[in-house]
Amino acid sequence: MGVGGVLVATLALAAAPLAAPTNLDFAPAATPAREGAVVLTPAAADRFDAARGYGWVTPPTGAFTGPAAWSGVRSPALCDGVS
């Protein structure tokens, strides 16, 4: 049916369950992952893999861990990362 001379169509798609993890922790390899997360480090092993469904296309050049003063003050998930 048209609206103002324009054909309008609706398409409903069923969402497939995600195969890849949806909780990634971008951090140095030496740090523990957040609970329920998969650590994604700058390492070559974490390059994108279509079969796995996630990874770096262009990996970052480094990783960091925050100062010890942050321990107990900030969430562990906010105390490290990649750059």
N, C-alpha and C positions, 0 to 999 in steps of 0.2 A: 504494500500500500504506500502511496506517495504522500509526502508532506510538502506542500508548496511546490509541487512539481519535481521533488527530489525523492528518489527511492530510498527508503530506510529499511535496513536489515539488521537483525540481531543474531549473534552467533554465541552459543553457550558451549564452553569447553570444560571437560572434567580435568581437574588438576591432578597430575601424577605425583606420588610421594617423592620427596627429594632423596636422591641417593647419596649426595655429598653432605658432609656435616654442615650445620648452619651456625655453629659456635666455634669460631677460629680464634686462637690467641696468637697474635703476632709478637714474637719474643725471641730472645736468644735461646739457643738449644739448652744451655745449662740451667735455665730457670724452670720451675714447675708450671704446668698448665693450670689455668682456672679449672675448677670442677666442671666436668662435662665437656671441656673444650679440646680441640686438636691444636697442638702448637704448630705454627707455620713459621719456620726460621728462614733466614736468607740463604740457607744451604742449597746446593744444586739439587739435592734429593727432593726438595720441595718445589721444584719447577712444575708448571702446569702439566697435568696428565689427564687426558680426556676420559680414560677409563676410571680414574679416581674421582674426577669431577671438580677438582680444585687445585690451586697452586699458583705460583708466580709466573706471569708471562715474562716480565722483566723483574728479577729479584732486586730487593734493595741492596745497597752496598755495605750496610752495617747494622749492628744491633746495639742496644744499650740497656743497662740496668741502673735504676735510680740510686741516689745516695742512701746509705744505711739509715740516715735520719728519717727517711720516709717510712721505714718499717713500722707497722702498727698504727701509723697515722693515715696512710692512704690504702686503698684497696690494692692487694697484690697485682691485680690486673692493670693498674695504672702505674706500676713501678718499673715497668720494662717495656720495650718495644723495638721496632726496627726503623732504620732511617735510610 
